Amino acid sequence: MKKLTQITLLCLLVYGSVSAQQEKGIIGYNNWLNPWTEFQPNKLEYNKPTQILSGNIDKDTKLTKRDVYLLLGDVFVIDSATVTIEPGTVIIGDFKTKGSLTITNGSKIIADGTSTDPIIFTSSRSVKKPGDWGGLFILGNAPTNKFGNETALNYGLEPSDFKYLNYGGDNPDSYSGILRHVRIEFAGKRTKDYGYLNALTLAGIGQQTIIENIMVSYCEGNSFSILGGELTMDKMVSYKSSGSDYKFNYGAQCNVINSLAIRSPYVSGAEVSRCLYVSAYDTKDEADFTKKQTFVEAENLTLINLSNDLDYDISVGLVNESIYIAQDASLTSDKSVISGFNPAVVFDNGITINNDSLEKIKFTRTYFNNCKGNIFIENDPNNEDLENWYGNRAFSNVYSKAPDAETFINANSSKRPDFRLRINRIIAANDAIDDDEND
């Protein structure tokens, strides 16, 4: 009995030590990416479609694992119907018609996969590429910061009735269903007038909706676009998308925890893309300032730029900032890791640097690694005030210059990477990077 007690105490001490040392960036006693994620989706082959989804789905429908489904054109779930998807089900977006799936306001999706049997949305082509199909849209009735209670999605989708594009309302607790252990691959079709679609658009989604363990890979647009709403996103993964990884707008109130963004300088699109793009509006006159403006609470994020030669990639303009914060938007980042960017963070040049604005943008216990500069105002090379502010010991931020191999457990594995911090690797003093490094 005594020996058993000693073993139990030892296990608790080890577990507590690991948790404490890995508190920054994504965390977990085990690598929670295993086994449901896939970092080589272009090498997978699926069975031919056995069922076609097209037009409107106006009654409760169940998609089963034994079938493979083809999204033909823009598919809409309407009239408060619920579509339920079994674990392990494969849904293929048609390349020719650029298939997409929209869950309209009042309808629901129950896509509850498992870690060993995730639900997969992917391309119909044998040689898959970013932008092969549209994406997944979920529209709810939680508030936005726009005038009026409802607004319309404007991405060039073609519904049978334009009311099916409406989202927003006055219910922050609304429930649009479950997305858990889901992979979305090669989405983000290009539209003539609206640019690229997003892999997953969450518009006016309420707090009761469950969004967990979602991986987006090789999207030609943004991986995740959050338009208004109030929600929590847990264990999200964005992998080598051309657009931004997480884009927040229209008064979104979002808590993002224990999540990843993995960028590559060789797959970014023509427009500047970042891990996080936090904005309150597209144009200021469309925002109702009597409502909540965009607020993102980020905790235990790992934002990493994978580069074989970071200095060269920065010198030729292939690396941007990791986070961009627009005017009137707010962000708090705690216990996160930002590694390999140029620089780490950029504030919109319309943000006045004073106590009021800095109270809305906080970086605490954040690990800035291998970035060419830390926090800047857009187009302003002098960041001394910001360095002094965020370098204050009260914020407990740390700064380092370490390669990926020394920073992460296994960032370079092509099949099963592990982006948790190496134990005992956070050894940097809490000093800002030398001024010479920012030139």
HELIX and SHEET records of a PDB file:
HELIX    1   1 LYS A    2  GLN A   21  1                                  20    
HELIX    2   2 PRO A   41  LYS A   43  5                                   3    
HELIX    3   3 PHE A  162  LEU A  165  5                                   4    
HELIX    4   4 LYS A  284  GLU A  286  5                                   3    
HELIX    5   5 LEU A  310  SER A  315  1                                   6    
HELIX    6   6 ASN A  355  GLU A  359  1                                   5    
HELIX    7   7 GLU A  384  TYR A  390  1                                   7    
HELIX    8   8 ARG A  393  PHE A  395  5                                   3    
HELIX    9   9 ASP A  404  THR A  407  1                                   4    
HELIX   10  10 ASP A  435  ASN A  438  5                                   4    
SHEET    1   A 8 GLN A  51  ILE A  57  0                                        
SHEET    2   A 8 VAL A  68  VAL A  77  1                                        
SHEET    3   A 8 VAL A  90  GLY A  93  1                                        
SHEET    4   A 8 ILE A 119  SER A 123  1                                        
SHEET    5   A 8 GLY A 177  GLU A 185  1                                        
SHEET    6   A 8 LYS A 108  ASP A 112  1                                        
SHEET    7   A 8 THR A  82  ILE A  85  1                                        
SHEET    8   A 8 THR A  61  LEU A  63  1                                        
SHEET    1   B11 GLN A  51  ILE A  57  0                                        
SHEET    2   B11 VAL A  68  VAL A  77  1                                        
SHEET    3   B11 SER A 100  ILE A 103  1                                        
SHEET    4   B11 LEU A 136  LEU A 139  1                                        
SHEET    5   B11 LEU A 200  ALA A 203  1                                        
SHEET    6   B11 PHE A 224  LEU A 227  1                                        
SHEET    7   B11 TYR A 246  ASN A 249  1                                        
SHEET    8   B11 LEU A 276  VAL A 278  1                                        
SHEET    9   B11 ILE A 323  ILE A 325  1                                        
SHEET   10   B11 VAL A 345  PHE A 347  1                                        
SHEET   11   B11 ILE A 375  ILE A 377  1                                        
SHEET    1   C11 GLN A  51  ILE A  57  0                                        
SHEET    2   C11 VAL A  68  VAL A  77  1                                        
SHEET    3   C11 VAL A  90  GLY A  93  1                                        
SHEET    4   C11 ILE A 119  SER A 123  1                                        
SHEET    5   C11 GLY A 177  GLU A 185  1                                        
SHEET    6   C11 ILE A 210  SER A 217  1                                        
SHEET    7   C11 GLU A 230  TYR A 239  1                                        
SHEET    8   C11 GLN A 253  ARG A 263  1                                        
SHEET    9   C11 PHE A 295  ASN A 305  1                                        
SHEET   10   C11 SER A 330  ASP A 334  1                                        
SHEET   11   C11 ILE A 361  THR A 364  1                                        
SHEET    1   D12 GLN A  51  ILE A  57  0                                        
SHEET    2   D12 VAL A  68  VAL A  77  1                                        
SHEET    3   D12 VAL A  90  GLY A  93  1                                        
SHEET    4   D12 ILE A 119  SER A 123  1                                        
SHEET    5   D12 GLY A 177  GLU A 185  1                                        
SHEET    6   D12 ILE A 210  SER A 217  1                                        
SHEET    7   D12 GLU A 230  TYR A 239  1                                        
SHEET    8   D12 GLN A 253  ARG A 263  1                                        
SHEET    9   D12 PHE A 295  ASN A 305  1                                        
SHEET   10   D12 VAL A 337  SER A 339  1                                        
SHEET   11   D12 TYR A 367  ASN A 369  1                                        
SHEET   12   D12 VAL A 398  SER A 400  1                                        
SHEET    1   E 2 THR A 151  ALA A 152  0                                        
SHEET    2   E 2 ASN A 166  TYR A 167 -1                                        
SHEET    1   F 2 ARG A 190  THR A 191  0                                        
SHEET    2   F 2 GLY A 195  TYR A 196 -1                                        
SHEET    1   G 2 PHE A 408  ASN A 410  0                                        
SHEET    2   G 2 ASP A 418  LEU A 421 -1                                        
END                                                                             
